[in-house]
Structures are given as C-alpha cells and as structure tokens.
Amino acid sequence: MTQERRRFRRVPISTRIEAQVGGEFYSVTAENVSPGGMLIRSPKTLAEGTKVKLVFTLPGTKKEYRLNGTVLHVSPNAFMGVRFDDLTPEQIQALTLFVESKESTT
C-alpha cells in the first residue's frame, strides 16, 4: 500500500485553461484542482521544474485566476502536476472553498 503524499484534497474538473511558458502560449485542459495545484493535460509535455503561468476560471465561477506554477511531475499521455506558487491568502481561501463545495456535491 502506498502512502498518500498530497497535502490538499483534489476534485475533478474539466476546463480549458491558458498556460504560458516563456513567450509560448498553450491551451490545456485541467483534470483536477486543489488549493495547492492542478493536474493538466497538454499537447506538449514540459520538463519537471518548468515555471508556467496559468490563466483560468473554475467551472461555475466568474473569478479569473492568474497564477504562477511549477511542473512537479510528468506522467504518460502529457499529464502534468503543477504546484501553484506564491498564492495569496485570498486565493488559497477561494480555491479551498471551491474544492469543499465540489466535495459536498459528490
């Protein structure tokens, strides 16, 4: 049995987001989200440690997020785990409330 290493609960989502690496822009799909990061699927796999800017709106909300992140792990089929960097307390609270609201409906 493997031990769970995640610090935050995640909820599944399926939403398009814009990712920017350097001067390149990508349209990617978020597969799940937590207050600490998200799993994305991208047509281009990025190296672990790559810094990325993410712009997205969570399903059912109107608030646009513009967050910096770091690719922590890469899986087959272009799945990448991205940790959010330098979140404000307000952003952490908003993401936590979103996750909690989705958990209560599942």
Beta strands, then each sheet from edge to edge (+ up, - down):
strand 1: 11-21
strand 2: 24-34
strand 3: 37-41
strand 4: 51-57
strand 5: 64-75
strand 6: 79-85
sheet 1: 1+ 2- 3+ 6- 5+ 4- 1+
end
